[in-house]
């Protein structure tokens, strides 16, 4: 880490890593330090970021990685801008939709990186995840409204997992992990949860955007598909959101009442969007012809 000066702590994120804005060779950079026990994962994230960067994805450039006294460090180029969530709060529905279109197009480009051939079938992998999440929910003391509707939908649509393609995923793709620079350009950040899976499962975080910025969320889906949206996508999205609605409850319990309340509210929101899991397309989605003109 030679040549690093002016280290300033960044208090953001859930990863547990330490992040700093630093100067390196006179240029602003992002320094991320992970605990030593996360060395293998940190290297994997860094390599994956390099692959995404080579695709031309707008993101921090991964510059350097190594070991220091504090753990495992990774140095990246710096993006001067604001969190997309903050920008979306003060923009018009038309602008939000335009940013959503771009976010969807970027995500589609990211999904060009296919999973290794040795990856087990998605039906097997996600089927096991469903079983784990439902078992954990069944054993936890907190219930959610409409659990029977969620359970019925999940069991009725598990067959859609068969023969799904698998790609490299960002793993936490929503406005909270996007930035907008001074020129209004969108950038992707925080790749530490990257994974391999069904490209359409990547939309499982869209609840965070749909709740606050439905125009952005609608644009992201439109931008991703660039045309007609397959009916199977809507059914799978509902499946992934139903699984998350139940699985998020046992996840939240260790974090206390506040997180439990947030997840219960979101599960109720999902139930309402899908009219008790009887509809396929969520109520927040509005196609371009019914909302804004595409940009």
Secondary structure as a PSIPRED ss2 file (coil, helix, strand):
# PSIPRED VFORMAT (PSIPRED V4.0)

   1 X C   1.000  0.000  0.000
   2 X C   1.000  0.000  0.000
   3 X C   1.000  0.000  0.000
   4 X E   0.000  0.000  1.000
   5 X E   0.000  0.000  1.000
   6 X E   0.000  0.000  1.000
   7 X E   0.000  0.000  1.000
   8 X E   0.000  0.000  1.000
   9 X E   0.000  0.000  1.000
  10 X E   0.000  0.000  1.000
  11 X C   1.000  0.000  0.000
  12 X C   1.000  0.000  0.000
  13 X C   1.000  0.000  0.000
  14 X C   1.000  0.000  0.000
  15 X C   1.000  0.000  0.000
  16 X C   1.000  0.000  0.000
  17 X C   1.000  0.000  0.000
  18 X E   0.000  0.000  1.000
  19 X E   0.000  0.000  1.000
  20 X E   0.000  0.000  1.000
  21 X E   0.000  0.000  1.000
  22 X E   0.000  0.000  1.000
  23 X E   0.000  0.000  1.000
  24 X E   0.000  0.000  1.000
  25 X C   1.000  0.000  0.000
  26 X C   1.000  0.000  0.000
  27 X E   0.000  0.000  1.000
  28 X E   0.000  0.000  1.000
  29 X E   0.000  0.000  1.000
  30 X E   0.000  0.000  1.000
  31 X E   0.000  0.000  1.000
  32 X E   0.000  0.000  1.000
  33 X E   0.000  0.000  1.000
  34 X E   0.000  0.000  1.000
  35 X C   1.000  0.000  0.000
  36 X H   0.000  1.000  0.000
  37 X H   0.000  1.000  0.000
  38 X H   0.000  1.000  0.000
  39 X H   0.000  1.000  0.000
  40 X H   0.000  1.000  0.000
  41 X H   0.000  1.000  0.000
  42 X H   0.000  1.000  0.000
  43 X H   0.000  1.000  0.000
  44 X H   0.000  1.000  0.000
  45 X H   0.000  1.000  0.000
  46 X H   0.000  1.000  0.000
  47 X H   0.000  1.000  0.000
  48 X H   0.000  1.000  0.000
  49 X H   0.000  1.000  0.000
  50 X H   0.000  1.000  0.000
  51 X H   0.000  1.000  0.000
  52 X H   0.000  1.000  0.000
  53 X H   0.000  1.000  0.000
  54 X H   0.000  1.000  0.000
  55 X C   1.000  0.000  0.000
  56 X C   1.000  0.000  0.000
  57 X C   1.000  0.000  0.000
  58 X C   1.000  0.000  0.000
  59 X E   0.000  0.000  1.000
  60 X C   1.000  0.000  0.000
  61 X C   1.000  0.000  0.000
  62 X E   0.000  0.000  1.000
  63 X E   0.000  0.000  1.000
  64 X E   0.000  0.000  1.000
  65 X E   0.000  0.000  1.000
  66 X E   0.000  0.000  1.000
  67 X E   0.000  0.000  1.000
  68 X E   0.000  0.000  1.000
  69 X C   1.000  0.000  0.000
  70 X C   1.000  0.000  0.000
  71 X E   0.000  0.000  1.000
  72 X E   0.000  0.000  1.000
  73 X E   0.000  0.000  1.000
  74 X E   0.000  0.000  1.000
  75 X E   0.000  0.000  1.000
  76 X E   0.000  0.000  1.000
  77 X E   0.000  0.000  1.000
  78 X C   1.000  0.000  0.000
  79 X C   1.000  0.000  0.000
  80 X C   1.000  0.000  0.000
  81 X E   0.000  0.000  1.000
  82 X E   0.000  0.000  1.000
  83 X E   0.000  0.000  1.000
  84 X H   0.000  1.000  0.000
  85 X H   0.000  1.000  0.000
  86 X H   0.000  1.000  0.000
  87 X H   0.000  1.000  0.000
  88 X H   0.000  1.000  0.000
  89 X H   0.000  1.000  0.000
  90 X C   1.000  0.000  0.000
  91 X C   1.000  0.000  0.000
  92 X C   1.000  0.000  0.000
  93 X H   0.000  1.000  0.000
  94 X H   0.000  1.000  0.000
  95 X H   0.000  1.000  0.000
  96 X H   0.000  1.000  0.000
  97 X H   0.000  1.000  0.000
  98 X H   0.000  1.000  0.000
  99 X H   0.000  1.000  0.000
 100 X H   0.000  1.000  0.000
 101 X H   0.000  1.000  0.000
 102 X H   0.000  1.000  0.000
 103 X H   0.000  1.000  0.000
 104 X H   0.000  1.000  0.000
 105 X H   0.000  1.000  0.000
 106 X H   0.000  1.000  0.000
 107 X H   0.000  1.000  0.000
 108 X H   0.000  1.000  0.000
 109 X H   0.000  1.000  0.000
 110 X H   0.000  1.000  0.000
 111 X C   1.000  0.000  0.000
 112 X C   1.000  0.000  0.000
 113 X C   1.000  0.000  0.000
 114 X E   0.000  0.000  1.000
 115 X C   1.000  0.000  0.000
 116 X C   1.000  0.000  0.000
 117 X C   1.000  0.000  0.000
 118 X C   1.000  0.000  0.000
 119 X C   1.000  0.000  0.000
 120 X C   1.000  0.000  0.000
 121 X C   1.000  0.000  0.000
 122 X H   0.000  1.000  0.000
 123 X H   0.000  1.000  0.000
 124 X H   0.000  1.000  0.000
 125 X H   0.000  1.000  0.000
 126 X H   0.000  1.000  0.000
 127 X H   0.000  1.000  0.000
 128 X H   0.000  1.000  0.000
 129 X H   0.000  1.000  0.000
 130 X H   0.000  1.000  0.000
 131 X H   0.000  1.000  0.000
 132 X H   0.000  1.000  0.000
 133 X H   0.000  1.000  0.000
 134 X H   0.000  1.000  0.000
 135 X H   0.000  1.000  0.000
 136 X H   0.000  1.000  0.000
 137 X H   0.000  1.000  0.000
 138 X H   0.000  1.000  0.000
 139 X H   0.000  1.000  0.000
 140 X C   1.000  0.000  0.000
 141 X C   1.000  0.000  0.000
 142 X C   1.000  0.000  0.000
 143 X C   1.000  0.000  0.000
 144 X C   1.000  0.000  0.000
 145 X C   1.000  0.000  0.000
 146 X C   1.000  0.000  0.000
 147 X H   0.000  1.000  0.000
 148 X H   0.000  1.000  0.000
 149 X H   0.000  1.000  0.000
 150 X H   0.000  1.000  0.000
 151 X H   0.000  1.000  0.000
 152 X H   0.000  1.000  0.000
 153 X H   0.000  1.000  0.000
 154 X H   0.000  1.000  0.000
 155 X H   0.000  1.000  0.000
 156 X H   0.000  1.000  0.000
 157 X H   0.000  1.000  0.000
 158 X H   0.000  1.000  0.000
 159 X H   0.000  1.000  0.000
 160 X H   0.000  1.000  0.000
 161 X H   0.000  1.000  0.000
 162 X C   1.000  0.000  0.000
 163 X C   1.000  0.000  0.000
 164 X C   1.000  0.000  0.000
 165 X C   1.000  0.000  0.000
 166 X C   1.000  0.000  0.000
 167 X E   0.000  0.000  1.000
 168 X E   0.000  0.000  1.000
 169 X E   0.000  0.000  1.000
 170 X C   1.000  0.000  0.000
 171 X C   1.000  0.000  0.000
 172 X C   1.000  0.000  0.000
 173 X C   1.000  0.000  0.000
 174 X C   1.000  0.000  0.000
 175 X H   0.000  1.000  0.000
 176 X H   0.000  1.000  0.000
 177 X H   0.000  1.000  0.000
 178 X E   0.000  0.000  1.000
 179 X E   0.000  0.000  1.000
 180 X E   0.000  0.000  1.000
 181 X E   0.000  0.000  1.000
 182 X C   1.000  0.000  0.000
 183 X C   1.000  0.000  0.000
 184 X C   1.000  0.000  0.000
 185 X C   1.000  0.000  0.000
 186 X E   0.000  0.000  1.000
 187 X E   0.000  0.000  1.000
 188 X E   0.000  0.000  1.000
 189 X C   1.000  0.000  0.000
 190 X C   1.000  0.000  0.000
 191 X C   1.000  0.000  0.000
 192 X C   1.000  0.000  0.000
 193 X C   1.000  0.000  0.000
 194 X C   1.000  0.000  0.000
 195 X E   0.000  0.000  1.000
 196 X E   0.000  0.000  1.000
 197 X E   0.000  0.000  1.000
 198 X C   1.000  0.000  0.000
 199 X H   0.000  1.000  0.000
 200 X H   0.000  1.000  0.000
 201 X H   0.000  1.000  0.000
 202 X H   0.000  1.000  0.000
 203 X H   0.000  1.000  0.000
 204 X H   0.000  1.000  0.000
 205 X H   0.000  1.000  0.000
 206 X H   0.000  1.000  0.000
 207 X H   0.000  1.000  0.000
 208 X H   0.000  1.000  0.000
 209 X H   0.000  1.000  0.000
 210 X H   0.000  1.000  0.000
 211 X H   0.000  1.000  0.000
 212 X H   0.000  1.000  0.000
 213 X C   1.000  0.000  0.000
 214 X H   0.000  1.000  0.000
 215 X H   0.000  1.000  0.000
 216 X H   0.000  1.000  0.000
 217 X H   0.000  1.000  0.000
 218 X H   0.000  1.000  0.000
 219 X H   0.000  1.000  0.000
 220 X H   0.000  1.000  0.000
 221 X H   0.000  1.000  0.000
 222 X H   0.000  1.000  0.000
 223 X H   0.000  1.000  0.000
 224 X H   0.000  1.000  0.000
 225 X H   0.000  1.000  0.000
 226 X C   1.000  0.000  0.000
 227 X C   1.000  0.000  0.000
 228 X C   1.000  0.000  0.000
 229 X C   1.000  0.000  0.000
 230 X C   1.000  0.000  0.000
 231 X H   0.000  1.000  0.000
 232 X H   0.000  1.000  0.000
 233 X H   0.000  1.000  0.000
 234 X H   0.000  1.000  0.000
 235 X H   0.000  1.000  0.000
 236 X H   0.000  1.000  0.000
 237 X H   0.000  1.000  0.000
 238 X H   0.000  1.000  0.000
 239 X H   0.000  1.000  0.000
 240 X H   0.000  1.000  0.000
 241 X H   0.000  1.000  0.000
 242 X H   0.000  1.000  0.000
 243 X H   0.000  1.000  0.000
 244 X H   0.000  1.000  0.000
 245 X H   0.000  1.000  0.000
 246 X H   0.000  1.000  0.000
 247 X H   0.000  1.000  0.000
 248 X H   0.000  1.000  0.000
 249 X H   0.000  1.000  0.000
 250 X H   0.000  1.000  0.000
 251 X H   0.000  1.000  0.000
 252 X H   0.000  1.000  0.000
 253 X H   0.000  1.000  0.000
 254 X C   1.000  0.000  0.000
 255 X C   1.000  0.000  0.000
 256 X C   1.000  0.000  0.000
 257 X H   0.000  1.000  0.000
 258 X H   0.000  1.000  0.000
 259 X H   0.000  1.000  0.000
 260 X H   0.000  1.000  0.000
 261 X H   0.000  1.000  0.000
 262 X H   0.000  1.000  0.000
 263 X H   0.000  1.000  0.000
 264 X H   0.000  1.000  0.000
 265 X H   0.000  1.000  0.000
 266 X H   0.000  1.000  0.000
 267 X H   0.000  1.000  0.000
 268 X H   0.000  1.000  0.000
 269 X H   0.000  1.000  0.000
 270 X H   0.000  1.000  0.000
 271 X H   0.000  1.000  0.000
 272 X H   0.000  1.000  0.000
 273 X H   0.000  1.000  0.000
 274 X C   1.000  0.000  0.000
 275 X C   1.000  0.000  0.000
 276 X C   1.000  0.000  0.000
 277 X C   1.000  0.000  0.000
 278 X C   1.000  0.000  0.000
 279 X C   1.000  0.000  0.000
 280 X C   1.000  0.000  0.000
 281 X C   1.000  0.000  0.000
 282 X C   1.000  0.000  0.000
 283 X C   1.000  0.000  0.000
 284 X C   1.000  0.000  0.000
 285 X C   1.000  0.000  0.000
 286 X C   1.000  0.000  0.000
 287 X C   1.000  0.000  0.000
 288 X H   0.000  1.000  0.000
 289 X H   0.000  1.000  0.000
 290 X H   0.000  1.000  0.000
 291 X C   1.000  0.000  0.000
 292 X C   1.000  0.000  0.000
 293 X C   1.000  0.000  0.000
 294 X C   1.000  0.000  0.000
 295 X C   1.000  0.000  0.000
